[in-house]
Amino acid sequence: MARLKLPKYVHDFTDNRGKRRIYLRLPGRKKIPLPGPVFSKEFWTAYHEAVAAPLQSIAKSEIGAKQTKPGSMGALIADYYASSAFTGLAAATKTSYRSLIERLRNSYGDRSVAGLTPEIIDKVILKPIVAESKPQAHTMRKRLVMLLDLAVLNGYRKDNPARLAPKIKYKAKGWKPWTEADIAKYRAHWAKGTPQRLALEILLNTGLRRADAVKLGPQHRDGNRHIVNLRKSGETVTVYIPVHPDLEPHIAGLHNHLVYLSTVYGAARSEKAFTNFIIEAARDAGLPPNRSPHGLRKAMCRRLTDGDCTPQQISAITGQSIVVIERYIRDFNKEKAAETAMASIPSSANENEAQTKLASETT
């Protein structure tokens, strides 16, 4: 019988004393022992807890920070990695920030922080990135502002030249929300029982981010709702999501694994792989390009808005901030909003009728 493929980062072996060992070896972390056997309930519980846990060891990018020159960008970056502003971030946010910050360290780690000027930031650091990607240059400028704010706080210099550097102007496209026609076409192509259909129903009827959707499972269910703890900007936000009638038939009886959206080996899907999974499924169903998991999250916000839900109610389900929700829904149903608003204004005809009725009653 062929042996099942081990989950990502899991090492299962017998040591020289004949003892079975199972370890999780995530990049940049110390190895974590896991209970056996592999694929058991105890194993999956420990596996998901370990993967979701914050970094406990020094990341590879921080190794060698003590060898940086005093007053340099490398030293400032090391200070930032040790600051509460960084350590308090969620693991996914840390990875995102570090990808650009390490580019700064590799290219300008020896440059003096005190010697930076708005012109150097604009023409030397940002200009080459603009040629590659305006959105990335825009984000790099934000990271520079953040780092140099810390430089002022820590006494590297008295001002922040990144704030005076010209802003990178571009229009973010973002992921397009799925239309009702998209949803109907996808459902017609992917029948109940397929993982593609299950993925759509979970995303569309919970409003969860892909990172949380791939972890959703029977252990989150409490009666007729799912209780999910979301990690947002280093904080935990708990959402209570009632199980929609459209979702119930697709998850009923799924109790064999800790996650609903498991692979054929019973493992949870990774975020990136899940995004590609949805994009490919949408393409196979004949949908337009750029139909992603995040587009389904936006589609649920639209549906809730069309159902006259307030931003606060949408936030209670999705865990999104009111600011983000208002940005998502502002263009969703202007026609309906305009009709509702206009209908709220009393008609002059009704006023005339009321005045006539009042006059007849007084006489």
C-alpha positions in Angstrom: 0.0 0.0 0.0 1.4 3.4 -1.0 2.3 5.7 1.8 0.3 9.0 2.0 2.3 12.1 1.3 3.2 13.9 4.6 1.7 17.4 5.3 4.0 20.3 4.4 7.0 20.8 6.7 6.3 17.5 8.6 9.2 15.0 9.1 8.2 11.5 10.2 11.1 9.1 10.9 12.5 6.4 13.3 15.6 7.5 15.2 18.7 5.3 15.9 17.0 4.1 19.1 14.0 2.8 17.2 11.7 5.5 18.5 9.2 7.1 16.2 9.7 10.9 15.8 7.3 13.4 14.2 8.5 17.0 13.8 7.2 20.2 12.2 10.1 22.2 10.8 8.8 25.6 9.6 11.3 28.0 8.0 13.0 30.3 10.6 11.6 28.3 13.6 12.9 25.6 15.9 11.5 22.2 15.2 8.3 21.3 17.0 7.5 17.7 18.1 4.0 16.5 17.1 1.9 13.7 18.6 1.3 10.6 16.5 0.2 8.9 14.5 0.3 11.2 11.5 -3.2 12.2 10.3 -4.8 11.4 13.7 -7.1 14.0 15.3 -4.4 14.7 17.9 -1.8 15.2 15.2 -4.0 17.7 13.2 -4.9 19.7 16.3 -1.2 20.1 17.2 -0.2 20.7 13.6 -2.6 23.6 13.0 -1.8 25.2 16.4 1.9 25.1 15.6 1.5 26.5 12.1 -0.8 29.3 13.4 1.5 30.2 16.3 3.7 33.3 16.1 7.4 33.1 15.4 9.3 31.9 18.5 12.8 32.0 17.1 14.9 34.5 15.3 14.1 34.7 11.6 16.9 34.0 9.2 16.7 37.6 7.9 17.6 38.8 11.4 20.7 36.7 11.8 23.9 38.8 11.6 22.1 42.0 12.8 24.9 42.6 15.3 27.4 42.8 12.5 25.7 45.9 11.0 27.4 49.3 11.1 26.1 51.7 13.7 23.8 54.3 12.3 23.2 52.4 9.1 20.0 51.2 7.4 21.0 47.7 8.5 21.1 48.7 12.1 17.8 50.5 11.9 16.2 47.5 10.3 17.5 45.3 13.1 16.0 47.8 15.6 12.7 47.6 13.9 12.6 43.8 13.9 13.2 44.0 17.7 10.5 46.7 18.3 7.0 46.1 19.5 5.8 47.6 16.2 7.0 44.5 14.4 6.8 41.8 17.0 3.1 42.6 17.6 2.2 42.0 14.0 0.5 38.8 12.7 2.8 36.2 11.2 1.4 36.8 7.6 1.9 40.6 8.0 5.5 40.1 9.2 6.3 38.0 6.1 4.8 40.7 3.9 6.7 43.5 5.5 10.0 41.6 5.6 9.9 40.9 1.9 10.4 44.6 1.1 12.5 45.5 4.1 15.0 42.8 3.3 15.3 44.3 -0.2 16.3 47.6 1.5 18.8 45.8 3.7 20.4 43.9 0.8 20.8 47.0 -1.4 21.3 49.8 1.1 22.1 48.2 4.4 25.5 50.0 4.7 24.1 53.4 3.8 24.0 56.0 6.6 20.5 56.8 7.9 21.6 60.3 8.7 22.7 60.9 5.1 19.4 60.1 3.5 17.6 62.9 1.8 14.2 63.1 0.0 16.1 63.2 -3.3 18.0 60.1 -2.6 14.9 58.2 -1.5 13.0 59.4 -4.6 15.7 59.0 -7.3 18.0 56.2 -5.9 15.7 53.9 -3.9 12.2 54.3 -5.3 12.8 55.2 -9.0 14.2 51.7 -10.0 11.2 50.1 -8.2 8.7 52.4 -10.0 10.1 51.0 -13.3 9.2 47.5 -12.1 5.9 48.1 -10.3 4.2 51.3 -9.1 2.2 49.4 -6.4 5.4 47.9 -5.0 7.1 51.3 -5.1 4.1 52.8 -3.3 4.4 50.1 -0.6 8.2 50.6 -0.3 7.7 54.3 0.4 5.3 53.4 3.2 7.9 51.0 4.7 10.5 53.7 4.5 8.2 56.2 6.2 7.7 53.6 9.0 11.4 52.8 9.4 12.5 56.4 9.4 9.8 57.3 12.0 11.6 54.8 14.2 14.9 56.4 13.2 13.7 59.7 14.6 12.4 58.0 17.8 15.7 56.1 18.3 17.9 59.2 17.7 19.4 58.3 14.3 18.2 61.7 13.0 15.8 64.5 13.7 13.5 64.4 10.7 11.9 61.8 8.4 13.0 62.5 4.7 10.7 59.7 3.4 7.7 61.9 4.3 9.0 64.6 2.0 9.7 62.3 -0.9 7.1 62.4 -3.7 4.2 60.0 -3.3 3.9 57.2 -5.9 0.6 57.8 -7.7 -1.3 54.8 -9.1 -4.8 53.4 -9.1 -5.1 50.1 -7.3 -7.3 47.7 -9.2 -7.9 45.1 -6.5 -9.8 41.9 -6.9 -13.1 42.2 -8.6 -16.2 41.0 -6.7 -18.0 38.1 -8.2 -21.3 39.0 -9.9 -24.5 37.0 -9.3 -24.1 35.7 -12.9 -20.6 34.5 -12.0 -21.9 32.7 -8.9 -24.7 31.0 -10.9 -22.4 29.9 -13.7 -19.9 28.5 -11.2 -22.6 26.5 -9.4 -23.9 25.1 -12.6 -20.4 23.9 -13.6 -19.3 22.5 -10.2 -21.8 20.1 -8.7 -22.4 19.5 -5.0 -19.8 17.1 -3.6 -16.9 18.6 -5.5 -14.2 20.5 -3.5 -14.6 23.4 -5.9 -18.2 23.8 -5.0 -17.6 23.4 -1.3 -14.9 26.1 -1.5 -17.3 28.6 -3.1 -20.1 27.9 -0.6 -17.8 28.4 2.3 -16.3 31.6 1.0 -19.7 33.0 -0.2 -21.6 32.1 3.0 -19.1 33.0 5.7 -17.2 36.0 4.3 -14.0 34.7 5.7 -10.6 35.5 4.4 -8.8 32.7 2.5 -6.4 32.3 5.4 -9.3 31.6 7.8 -11.5 29.8 5.3 -8.9 27.0 4.7 -8.8 26.4 8.5 -12.6 26.4 9.1 -13.8 23.0 10.3 -16.2 21.1 12.6 -14.3 22.2 15.7 -15.5 25.8 15.0 -19.2 24.9 15.0 -21.4 25.6 17.9 -25.0 24.7 17.2 -26.1 26.6 14.2 -23.1 28.9 14.0 -19.4 28.9 13.5 -17.2 30.7 16.1 -13.9 31.8 14.6 -11.0 33.7 16.2 -9.4 35.9 13.6 -5.9 37.3 13.9 -5.9 41.0 12.7 -3.0 43.3 13.1 -1.7 41.3 16.1 -5.0 41.2 17.8 -7.7 38.5 18.0 -11.2 39.3 16.8 -13.9 36.7 17.4 -16.7 36.4 14.9 -20.0 34.5 15.2 -21.2 33.4 11.8 -24.7 31.7 11.6 -24.7 28.7 9.2 -26.6 29.8 6.1 -29.1 27.3 4.6 -27.1 27.4 1.3 -24.0 26.2 3.2 -25.5 23.5 5.5 -26.0 20.8 2.8 -22.3 21.0 1.8 -20.8 20.7 5.2 -23.2 18.3 6.8 -21.4 15.0 7.6 -17.9 16.5 7.1 -16.4 15.3 10.4 -13.4 13.2 9.3 -10.9 16.0 9.3 -10.3 19.2 11.3 -10.9 21.3 8.2 -13.8 21.3 5.7 -11.5 22.2 2.8 -9.0 19.4 3.2 -6.8 17.9 0.5 -7.1 14.3 -0.6 -4.5 13.5 2.1 -6.6 15.2 4.8 -4.3 18.2 5.2 -5.4 21.8 5.1 -4.8 23.8 2.0 -2.2 26.6 2.0 -3.4 30.1 1.3 -1.5 30.6 -1.9 -2.5 27.1 -3.2 -6.1 27.8 -2.3 -6.2 31.1 -4.3 -4.8 29.3 -7.4 -7.3 26.5 -6.8 -10.3 28.9 -6.9 -8.9 30.9 -9.9 -8.4 27.7 -11.9 -11.9 26.4 -10.9 -13.5 29.7 -12.0 -11.6 29.6 -15.3 -12.7 26.1 -15.9 -16.3 27.2 -15.3 -15.9 29.9 -18.0 -15.8 32.9 -15.7 -13.9 36.1 -16.6 -10.3 36.5 -15.3 -9.5 37.7 -11.8 -12.2 35.8 -10.0 -10.5 35.0 -6.6 -11.4 34.0 -3.0 -11.2 37.7 -2.1 -13.7 38.5 -4.8 -16.2 36.1 -3.1 -15.6 37.9 0.2 -16.5 41.2 -1.6 -19.6 39.5 -3.1 -20.9 38.5 0.3 -20.5 42.1 1.5 -22.5 43.1 -1.5 -25.2 40.6 -0.7 -25.4 41.7 2.9 -25.6 45.3 1.8 -28.4 44.5 -0.7 -30.2 42.9 2.2 -30.1 46.3 4.0 -27.5 45.2 6.5 -25.6 48.0 8.2 -21.8 48.2 8.0 -21.7 47.2 11.7 -23.7 44.0 10.9 -21.4 43.1 8.0 -18.4 43.7 10.3 -19.9 41.3 12.9 -19.9 38.5 10.4 -16.8 39.2 8.3 -14.5 40.7 11.0 -13.6 43.5 8.7 -13.2 47.1 9.9 -16.0 49.6 9.1 -13.6 51.6 7.0 -12.8 48.6 4.7 -16.5 47.6 4.5 -17.6 51.0 3.4 -14.9 51.0 0.7 -16.1 47.6 -0.5 -19.8 48.4 -0.6 -19.8 52.0 -1.9 -20.3 51.0 -5.5 -22.3 47.8 -5.0 -25.9 48.9 -5.4 -26.1 52.7 -5.9 -29.4 52.2 -7.9 -31.2 50.6 -4.9 -29.7 53.0 -2.4 -30.8 56.0 -4.5 -34.4 54.6 -4.8 -34.6 53.9 -1.1 -33.3 57.3 -0.2 -35.7 59.1 -2.5 -38.6 57.1 -1.2 -37.8 58.3 2.3 -38.7 61.9 1.3 -42.4 62.7 2.0 -44.4 63.4 -1.1 -46.0 66.9 -1.5 -49.1 65.2 -2.8 -49.4 63.3 0.5 -48.8 66.6 2.4 -51.6 68.3 0.3 -53.9 65.4 1.1 -53.1 65.7 4.8 -53.7 69.4 4.8 -57.0 69.0 3.0 -58.1 66.3 5.5 -57.1 68.5 8.4 -59.0 71.5 7.0 -62.2 69.4 6.5 -62.0 68.1 10.1 -61.6 71.6 11.6 -64.6 72.9 9.7 
